[in-house]
Amino acid sequence: MRVEIMLDKNQKLSQSVIEAFHDEINRRVVALYPEAVVRVRQGSHTRIEMPGFKLDEDRRRVNDLLQNVWEDDSWLH
């Protein structure tokens, strides 16, 4: 199971923000799915892929988690 997140490089996010986002996503995803591997990087556009998550319920759960982390910026502090 993997969660691969590509963030649009035009958003001009600093490396420290990307690392903090990765750390928070990784912490939350691994708490639910210990075998999961999380990767966050910059690219030409924003995209999320979840290879290995076979159940729609698991995909929805991770999508909700990602949205909650992105909207709650407490991990930035």
Buried (B, 14 or more C-beta within 10 A) or exposed (E): BBBBBBBEEEEEBEEEBBEBBBEBBBEBBBEEBEEBBBEBEBEEEEEEEBEEBEEEEBBEBBBEBBEEBBEEEEBEE
